[in-house]
């Protein structure tokens, strides 16, 4: 173990550290340090920073959405601004976006809702198509820019003047009447939530707003079952010619470990009725349309609200041990964006600390903090660092 590795392991959160020699596609040599964080230290660090990090992440996405919407088309009409491909880092082709939107609209309309609450209405792609056929339509969004633009757009269209818009977080439902909607729509939004606990809180509040027999439509959910497949295909598409299989494998594993979006196993939604008894059932629907990024790795979840199920679920729950709804058979049913955020922050703090102790020419180009499990999985493979490992976030609202 060299001096820099010893300095990293001196940090109370770090149990092991390795410096690897890396080579960029153009042949440049550089070093990267990997630091392992023990489970208890990761849990403690995440808990300590949880509320601050949750608030920071919500603020971050508010600013990101504001920037995208502010610099979008001059017209206030809905558009596909901000939808970027992970494969090309370029806008997703409009033909694919139209196909995706048409299939989503058809699926929501099939619920037969006349009073809709949409959480995360974004630029208004769903508002424009769904609201004219509704008696009541209410849209909420984090972005004041989005809300302002949608209000102006709705006022310019006679068929949309009944639509209400509110600037608020998904968990803030004050002022909305209980059971006043036939459906709540949360489409292509949950991947930006701070964690699965946040989504669970949203669903617990949603059942208070949706009338008996209504639905909660959670659309465009990134599928945890397919997360390895997704990153393998993305990194393979971006890999330079001549990359070795071992190097590509390292890149894929790092991309999975550093993904900071909320990715959910379908089993989470299937188990929801056990924990939120007002939900009587969940249907997982595969995405329809041509085979592309927005259909291959995502699904829709349709939850049915039925207060009559409360008593029956209440009886069964008393007989079963209580476990977290996002854990099944000892395995997590969702990624942990807050843990990924904490590890990224820790990596930056470790880099700053090294700069105060060593000469610039001896320092690694970066310090990547990983959970102890990911560290053990990744380190045996030959090293290569993803070009965009620290930033898999895309604005897709």
Long-range contacts (C-beta under 8 A, 24 or more apart in sequence): 3-358, 4-33, 4-354, 4-358, 4-362, 4-363, 4-364, 5-33, 7-353, 7-354, 7-357, 7-358, 8-33, 8-35, 8-350, 8-354, 8-367, 9-35, 11-35, 11-350, 11-353, 12-41, 13-37, 13-38, 13-41, 13-42, 13-45, 13-346, 13-369, 14-350, 14-369, 15-41, 15-372, 16-372, 16-375, 18-379, 19-364, 20-383, 21-383, 22-365, 22-383, 22-384, 22-385, 23-384, 25-240, 25-243, 30-364, 30-365, 31-363, 31-364, 31-365, 32-364, 32-365, 32-366, 32-367, 32-368, 32-383, 32-385, 33-350, 33-354, 33-364, 33-366, 33-367, 33-368, 34-367, 34-368, 34-370, 34-375, 34-378, 34-379, 35-346, 35-347, 35-350, 35-367, 35-368, 35-369, 35-370, 35-375, 36-370, 36-371, 36-372, 36-375, 36-376, 37-343, 37-346, 37-369, 37-370, 37-371, 37-372, 37-375, 38-372, 39-371, 39-372, 39-373, 42-339, 42-342, 42-343, 42-371, 42-372, 45-342, 45-346, 46-336, 46-338, 46-339, 46-342, 49-338, 49-342, 49-345, 50-338, 53-194, 53-338, 53-341, 53-342, 53-345, 54-194, 54-195, 54-198, 54-338, 57-194, 57-337, 57-338, 57-341, 58-142, 58-169, 58-194, 61-142, 61-192, 62-142, 62-143, 62-144, 64-393, 64-395, 65-122, 65-141, 65-142, 65-143, 65-145, 65-146, 65-395, 65-397, 66-143, 66-144, 66-145, 66-146, 68-395, 69-123, 69-143, 69-145, 69-146, 69-149, 70-145, 72-123, 76-149, 76-150, 76-152, 76-153, 76-156, 77-124, 77-128, 77-153, 78-123, 78-124, 78-125, 78-127, 78-128, 78-153, 79-123, 80-125, 81-123, 82-123, 82-395, 82-396, 82-397, 83-394, 83-395, 83-396, 84-394, 84-395, 84-396, 85-293, 86-230, 86-234, 86-293, 86-392, 86-394, 87-233, 87-234, 87-237, 87-238, 87-293, 88-237, 92-292, 92-293, 92-294, 96-289, 96-290, 96-292, 96-293, 96-294, 97-294, 99-289, 99-290, 100-287, 100-289, 100-294, 100-295, 101-125, 101-129, 102-289, 103-287, 103-288, 103-289, 104-187, 104-219, 104-220, 104-300, 105-129, 105-130, 107-217, 107-219, 107-285, 107-288, 107-300, 108-183, 108-185, 108-187, 108-217, 108-219, 109-133, 111-182, 111-183, 111-215, 111-217, 111-302, 112-182, 113-181, 113-182, 113-183, 113-214, 113-215, 114-182, 115-180, 115-181, 115-182, 115-183, 115-211, 116-181, 116-182, 116-183, 116-184, 116-185, 117-176, 117-181, 117-183, 117-184, 117-185, 117-209, 117-210, 118-184, 118-185, 118-186, 118-187, 119-170, 119-184, 119-185, 119-186, 119-189, 119-202, 120-170, 120-186, 120-187, 120-188, 120-189, 120-192, 120-397, 121-146, 121-150, 121-165, 122-146, 122-188, 122-189, 122-397, 123-149, 123-150, 123-397, 124-149, 124-150, 124-153, 126-185, 126-187, 127-154, 127-160, 127-163, 128-153, 128-160, 130-185, 131-159, 131-160, 131-162, 131-163, 132-159, 132-160, 135-162, 136-162, 136-180, 136-181, 137-162, 137-163, 137-164, 138-163, 138-164, 138-165, 138-166, 138-176, 138-181, 139-163, 139-164, 139-165, 139-166, 140-165, 140-166, 140-167, 140-168, 140-170, 141-165, 141-167, 141-168, 141-397, 142-167, 142-168, 142-169, 143-167, 146-397, 170-198, 170-202, 171-198, 171-201, 171-202, 171-205, 173-205, 173-208, 173-209, 176-209, 177-209, 178-208, 178-209, 179-208, 179-209, 179-210, 179-211, 179-212, 180-209, 180-211, 181-209, 181-210, 181-211, 181-214, 182-210, 182-211, 182-213, 182-214, 182-215, 183-210, 183-214, 183-215, 183-216, 183-217, 184-209, 184-210, 184-214, 184-215, 184-216, 184-217, 185-217, 185-219, 186-216, 186-217, 186-218, 186-219, 187-217, 187-218, 187-219, 187-220, 188-219, 188-220, 188-396, 188-397, 189-220, 189-397, 190-218, 190-221, 190-262, 190-264, 191-220, 191-221, 191-222, 191-261, 191-262, 191-263, 191-396, 192-261, 192-262, 192-393, 192-397, 193-262, 193-337, 194-262, 194-337, 194-338, 195-262, 195-334, 195-336, 195-337, 195-338, 196-262, 196-264, 196-268, 196-326, 196-333, 196-334, 196-336, 197-326, 199-262, 199-264, 200-275, 200-276, 200-325, 200-326, 203-272, 203-276, 203-279, 203-303, 204-276, 206-305, 207-276, 207-278, 207-279, 207-305, 210-305, 211-305, 212-305, 212-306, 212-307, 212-308, 213-304, 213-305, 213-306, 214-304, 214-305, 215-302, 215-303, 215-304, 215-305, 216-279, 216-302, 216-303, 216-305, 217-300, 217-301, 217-302, 217-303, 218-269, 218-300, 218-301, 218-302, 218-303, 219-300, 219-301, 220-287, 220-294, 220-298, 220-300, 220-396, 221-264, 221-269, 221-298, 221-299, 221-300, 221-301, 222-261, 222-262, 222-263, 222-264, 222-297, 222-298, 223-263, 223-264, 223-265, 223-266, 223-297, 223-298, 223-299, 224-263, 224-264, 224-265, 224-333, 224-334, 224-335, 225-265, 225-266, 226-296, 226-297, 227-256, 227-259, 227-263, 227-297, 227-335, 228-252, 228-256, 229-297, 230-296, 230-297, 231-255, 231-256, 231-259, 235-386, 238-387, 243-384, 244-382, 246-381, 246-382, 247-382, 247-383, 247-384, 248-384, 249-381, 250-378, 250-381, 250-382, 250-383, 250-384, 251-384, 251-385, 251-386, 251-389, 253-374, 253-377, 253-378, 253-381, 254-368, 254-378, 254-385, 254-386, 254-389, 255-386, 255-389, 255-392, 257-340, 257-370, 257-371, 257-374, 257-378, 258-340, 258-343, 258-344, 258-368, 258-386, 258-389, 258-390, 258-392, 259-335, 259-340, 259-392, 260-337, 260-340, 260-341, 260-344, 260-392, 260-393, 261-335, 261-337, 261-392, 261-393, 262-334, 262-335, 262-337, 263-334, 263-335, 264-333, 264-334, 264-335, 265-328, 265-333, 265-334, 266-299, 266-301, 267-328, 267-333, 268-325, 268-326, 268-328, 268-333, 268-334, 269-301, 269-303, 271-325, 271-328, 271-333, 272-303, 272-325, 273-309, 273-313, 274-313, 274-316, 274-317, 274-320, 274-325, 275-317, 275-325, 277-309, 277-310, 277-312, 277-313, 277-314, 277-317, 278-305, 278-306, 278-307, 278-309, 278-310, 279-303, 279-304, 279-305, 279-306, 279-309, 280-304, 280-305, 280-306, 280-308, 280-309, 281-306, 339-371, 343-369, 343-370, 343-371, 344-369, 344-390
